[in-house]
């Protein structure tokens, strides 16, 4: 409606028109808020990267070259080849082009090549002799042959399962390698075997983690047979413990941490509120500021301030600062909260920081304790990979596999140990 038409309307008609426009605006605002709230569930600082809305990033400036080549400082040595297991010598008597006799070779080069053996599945026939001990009055075998599949085949099956393949996919892979009668039920039997085998190591890890100076705790979703569930993780620099549970409530956090007396590094999830010594994760806090600055340009200044404060804070990871330094950090964070409260868009984040209280600076009193929970987030990536490939676990066998086997195997990986070699070694001993 243009100005001339508006001038012809009476006062009551203008009021009615204004009222209608206001109603339309309120409906649109409500709809916009509803859409933003739904989008936020898939795009917030705590959303896993696997569930985030992907945004295309501009290509990095590499001087116009998409493949920049060897980085500066690279020695270009290639891979380290192991010693040769066998040697094949290649000679020629006649020229392949004109069939002329070539005579002696002019020079020789040596090339190493890694490959698989022609037959991957080898069937070994074991002839076991039994003896009778007159002292014990028992029949004693010369060897114990456990099952139809040897230790290497069982270890390789468990290794494939640890990488996130389903039982059906593992069975298919093993059949393609030459194990013709391998099926999903066999994989489940092998999983059960390793769960019992690794249980003592898992029990030892549970005792060792209680003696650690600090640990990181986090959780991620993993469904059980179509029902929502979670996997909780406790992490140190050398130990990983995973626990598949159906609940994400405080009762699980208290059950897992009730015997631990050290410092626990967590995100802002309320399930950890009963933890006595708690360090809130600064990486999560910085991500909150990044999300805020994407929506409001004014928040960029506060984002720079929190990053600077965190940089200063990390200087004291290995030493305990004096009271003046601690007061300085508390004052700076409090001032940032005051600036956030002055803006309507910053009040929610200000409340989040205030709810953290002094837990943002607990690690200042404990040297060699980080101010972030990155160790837990990195440790849960294996579970996220399982969730992408398999979707869920279905039975108690799958739960025990996560709790015992994945915990032990991921601990070995964190300690830079060969998982496959360790599984073979355990079976033989």
LINCOR-V527092 format. One record per residue. OMEGA is omega in degrees with one decimal (none if undefined). BURIAL is b if it has 24 or more other C-alpha atoms within 12 Angstrom, else e. D_FIRST is the distance of its C-alpha to the first C-alpha in Angstrom with 1 decimal. Layout:
OMEGA,BURIAL,D_FIRST  OMEGA,BURIAL,D_FIRST
//
This chain:
-177.8,e,0.0  -174.6,e,3.8  -178.8,e,6.9  179.1,e,8.3  178.3,e,6.3  -179.4,e,6.9  -179.3,e,10.4  -177.5,e,11.1  177.3,e,11.0  -178.5,e,14.4  -179.8,e,15.7  178.4,e,16.4  177.7,e,13.0  179.2,e,11.7  178.6,e,14.7  179.1,e,14.1  178.3,e,10.6  179.2,e,12.3  178.2,e,15.2  179.7,e,13.6  178.9,e,12.1  177.7,e,15.6  178.0,e,17.3  -179.3,e,15.6  179.1,e,16.6  177.5,e,20.1  179.5,e,20.5  178.9,e,19.8  178.1,e,22.1  179.2,e,24.8  179.1,e,24.6  178.6,e,25.0  179.0,e,27.9  179.2,e,29.5  -179.8,e,29.4  178.9,e,30.8  177.7,e,33.5  178.8,e,34.6  -178.0,e,34.6  178.3,e,36.6  -179.5,e,39.4  -178.7,e,40.0  176.2,b,39.3  -175.3,b,40.9  -177.2,b,44.0  179.4,b,46.3  176.4,e,45.2  -177.8,b,48.1  -178.8,e,47.6  -177.3,e,48.2  -177.1,e,45.0  172.7,e,42.7  -176.1,e,39.8  176.2,e,41.3  178.1,e,39.6  -178.9,e,40.9  177.6,e,42.6  -179.9,e,43.0  179.1,e,46.5  -178.4,e,48.9  178.5,e,50.0  -179.7,e,53.6  -180.0,e,54.0  -178.3,e,52.2  -178.2,e,54.9  178.9,e,53.7  -172.3,e,57.2  177.8,e,58.7  -175.1,e,62.2  178.2,e,64.7  179.2,e,63.5  179.7,e,65.4  178.3,e,68.5  -177.3,e,68.9  176.4,e,72.5  -175.6,e,71.7  -178.9,e,74.7  -178.0,e,73.1  177.1,e,74.1  -178.6,e,77.5  178.2,e,79.6  175.7,e,82.1  -176.8,e,85.8  174.6,e,86.6  175.7,e,87.8  -177.0,e,89.4  174.1,e,89.9  -180.0,e,89.6  -176.4,e,91.2  179.6,e,89.9  176.8,e,92.4  174.0,e,92.8  -177.0,e,95.9  177.0,e,94.5  -179.5,e,91.6  -177.0,e,88.7  -175.1,e,88.1  177.9,e,91.6  177.1,e,93.8  178.3,e,96.0  -171.6,e,98.0  -178.5,e,96.3  -177.5,e,99.1  178.4,e,98.4  -178.5,e,94.9  179.3,e,94.1  -177.3,e,91.9  173.6,e,90.4  -178.9,e,87.1  177.8,e,86.2  176.0,e,82.8  -178.0,e,81.9  176.9,e,79.5  -178.3,e,78.3  175.3,e,78.1  176.7,e,78.5  -176.9,e,81.9  178.2,e,82.2  -175.1,e,82.7  -179.7,e,80.4  -178.9,e,81.8  179.3,e,85.5  -179.4,e,87.6  177.3,e,90.5  -177.9,e,93.4  173.6,e,94.8  -172.6,e,98.4  176.6,e,98.9  178.4,e,102.4  -177.9,e,103.1  178.3,e,105.9  178.4,e,107.7  -179.6,e,108.4  -179.5,e,111.6  -178.7,e,110.8  -174.5,e,107.4  -179.5,e,108.3  173.2,e,104.9  -172.9,e,103.7  176.3,e,101.9  178.0,e,99.7  178.5,e,99.8  176.3,e,96.0  179.9,e,93.0  -175.6,e,90.7  171.7,e,87.5  -178.1,e,85.5  -175.7,e,84.9  -175.9,b,82.8  -176.2,b,84.1  179.7,b,82.8  179.3,b,81.0  179.0,b,79.1  179.9,b,78.2  179.2,b,77.0  176.6,b,75.0  178.8,b,73.3  178.4,b,72.4  176.5,b,71.1  178.6,b,68.7  179.4,b,67.6  179.2,b,67.0  172.1,b,64.7  179.1,b,62.4  176.6,b,63.6  -179.8,b,63.7  179.4,b,67.1  180.0,e,66.5  178.4,e,65.6  179.4,b,68.7  178.3,b,70.9  179.4,e,69.6  -179.2,b,70.2  177.4,b,73.7  178.5,e,74.5  178.3,e,73.5  177.5,e,75.9  176.9,e,78.8  -164.4,b,78.8  -175.5,e,78.6  -178.0,e,78.6  -178.6,b,76.2  -177.9,e,73.5  178.5,e,70.8  177.0,e,73.3  177.7,b,75.5  179.6,b,72.8  177.1,b,72.3  178.9,b,76.1  176.8,b,76.1  179.3,b,73.2  178.4,b,75.2  -178.1,b,78.3  175.9,b,76.6  177.6,b,75.0  -177.6,e,78.5  -175.4,b,79.9  -177.5,b,77.3  177.9,b,77.2  178.2,e,80.0  178.8,b,78.1  178.6,b,74.9  177.5,e,76.8  179.0,e,78.2  177.8,b,74.8  178.2,b,73.6  -177.9,e,76.4  -177.1,e,75.9  177.1,b,72.2  -179.2,b,73.1  -177.9,e,75.2  -177.9,b,72.5  177.5,b,71.2  173.3,b,67.6  177.5,b,65.5  -178.6,b,61.9  177.4,b,60.3  -179.9,b,57.2  177.0,b,56.1  -175.9,b,54.1  172.6,b,53.1  -174.4,b,55.5  174.7,b,55.5  177.1,b,58.7  176.5,e,58.9  179.3,e,55.1  -178.4,e,54.9  177.7,e,53.2  -177.5,b,55.8  170.7,b,56.4  178.1,b,59.0  -178.9,b,60.0  172.2,b,61.7  -170.8,b,64.1  164.6,b,64.9  -179.0,b,67.3  -178.3,b,68.4  -176.3,b,71.0  174.2,b,70.2  174.5,b,67.4  179.9,b,67.2  -178.9,b,64.7  177.2,b,64.2  -178.8,b,62.3  178.7,b,61.0  -175.5,b,58.6  173.1,b,57.1  -174.4,b,55.2  -177.3,e,55.9  -177.0,e,57.9  179.4,e,61.1  178.9,b,61.5  179.4,b,61.1  -179.7,e,63.7  -177.2,e,66.0  -171.9,b,65.9  -173.4,b,66.3  -179.5,e,68.4  -177.1,e,71.6  -176.1,b,70.2  179.9,e,70.9  -177.9,b,69.5  -179.0,b,66.0  177.9,b,63.2  -176.2,b,60.2  169.1,b,57.0  -175.6,b,53.3  -176.7,b,51.3  -173.1,b,51.7  179.6,e,52.7  -179.1,b,55.6  -175.8,b,57.7  -179.4,b,57.3  178.2,e,60.9  -175.5,b,62.3  177.9,e,64.5  -173.9,b,64.5  173.1,b,61.1  178.2,b,59.5  -174.0,b,55.7  178.3,b,54.6  177.2,b,53.1  176.3,b,51.9  -178.7,b,49.5  179.6,b,48.3  176.8,b,47.7  176.2,b,45.6  179.1,b,43.5  177.7,b,42.8  178.2,b,42.1  -179.7,b,39.4  -178.7,b,37.9  174.9,e,37.9  -178.0,e,36.1  -175.7,e,33.1  -177.8,e,33.4  -179.0,e,34.7  -178.0,e,36.1  -178.7,b,38.5  179.4,e,40.3  179.7,e,42.5  176.0,b,43.6  177.8,b,44.3  -180.0,e,46.6  -178.4,b,48.2  176.6,b,49.0  178.3,b,50.4  179.1,e,52.6  179.2,b,53.8  177.5,b,54.7  177.2,e,56.6  -178.4,e,58.6  -177.1,b,59.2  177.3,b,60.7  -175.2,e,63.4  176.1,b,64.9  -176.0,e,65.2  -179.4,e,69.0  178.1,e,69.9  -178.3,e,69.3  176.4,b,67.7  -177.4,e,68.7  179.6,e,66.9  179.5,e,65.3  179.2,e,63.6  178.2,b,62.4  178.8,e,61.0  -179.5,e,59.2  179.9,b,57.5  179.5,b,56.5  -178.5,e,55.1  178.9,e,53.0  177.1,b,51.5  178.6,b,50.9  176.4,e,49.1  177.3,b,46.8  178.5,b,46.1  178.6,e,45.2  178.2,b,42.8  -178.7,b,41.1  179.5,e,40.9  179.9,e,39.1  -178.5,e,36.1  -177.7,e,34.1  -176.6,e,34.4  -174.0,b,38.1  179.4,e,39.3  178.2,e,40.0  176.7,b,42.2  177.7,b,43.8  178.9,e,44.8  -179.4,b,46.2  180.0,b,48.4  177.7,b,49.6  177.6,e,50.5  177.7,b,52.8  -178.6,e,54.7  178.7,b,57.9  177.1,b,57.9  -173.4,b,56.2  -179.3,b,59.5  -176.1,b,62.2  176.9,b,63.5  -179.4,b,64.4  -176.6,b,67.5  -179.6,b,68.5  178.8,e,69.4  176.2,e,68.6  -178.4,b,65.7  178.9,b,62.4  -177.5,b,59.1  -178.2,b,57.2  -174.7,b,57.4  -179.3,b,57.3  179.6,b,60.7  -179.5,b,59.3  177.4,b,56.2  -178.6,b,58.3  -179.2,b,60.9  -179.5,b,58.4  178.3,b,57.3  177.6,b,60.2  177.4,b,58.7  178.0,b,55.3  176.2,b,57.0  -178.9,b,58.7  179.8,b,55.5  -173.8,e,53.9  -173.6,e,57.0  -179.9,b,58.2  -177.8,e,55.3  167.7,b,57.6  -168.2,b,61.2  -172.5,b,62.6  176.0,e,65.9  176.0,e,68.1  177.6,b,69.6  178.1,b,66.4  179.0,b,65.9  176.1,b,69.4  179.2,b,68.9  -174.3,b,66.0  -173.0,b,67.8  -171.1,b,71.1  180.0,b,71.1  178.6,b,67.8  -178.0,b,68.6  -178.1,b,72.0  179.6,b,70.9  173.7,b,68.0  176.8,b,70.4  179.6,b,72.7  179.2,b,69.9  178.6,e,69.0  178.7,e,72.7  176.4,e,72.7  179.2,e,75.2  -175.6,e,75.5  -177.8,b,74.1  -179.7,b,75.9  179.3,e,79.2  179.0,b,79.1  177.6,b,78.5  -178.6,e,81.5  -179.6,e,83.6  -179.7,e,82.9  -177.2,b,84.0  -180.0,e,87.3  none,e,88.1
//
